[in-house]
Every structure is written in C-alpha cells, then in structure tokens.
Amino acid sequence: MSSVNPFYDNGKPRFKGDYLDGEMHGFWEFFRKDGSLMRSGSFDNGNQVGIWKTFDREGNLVKETKIS
C-alpha cells in the first residue's frame, strides 16, 4: 500500500481508491487541499487506463485524457 498520507494536514483527503496486491487498482479520485476534486480515473494493477478527467476548482470538466 501507499506510504503517502492519504490526508492533507487539514484532514481533507488527498486521494481515494483501492489497492490490489499493493498496487492502485480500480477507480481513483485525487483532490486539492481545499477538498475539490482535481482528477479521476482508473488503474489496472498500478497502471492508468481508460479515460481520465481533470476538473477545475468549481467542479467543471476541464480535460479528458484517454490512456491506452
């Protein structure tokens, strides 16, 4: 599992997701220190896959990136 603290010093989450055999796996979300969603997408055994979405601080979709 990750050695990075999953929370900012203000108690808000840095990221949320699951692990499989110590690797990021499945759907993940990454957050800014203010709590707003910054990016979301999926991992397959530690590798980014599929469509990754990036959001602005107001929650609007800024970019979609297809990872192949």
ABEGO torsion letter per residue (X at the ends): XBABBABBAAGBBABBEBBBGGBBBEBBBBBBAAGBBABBEBBBGGBBBEBBBBBBAAGBBABBBBBX
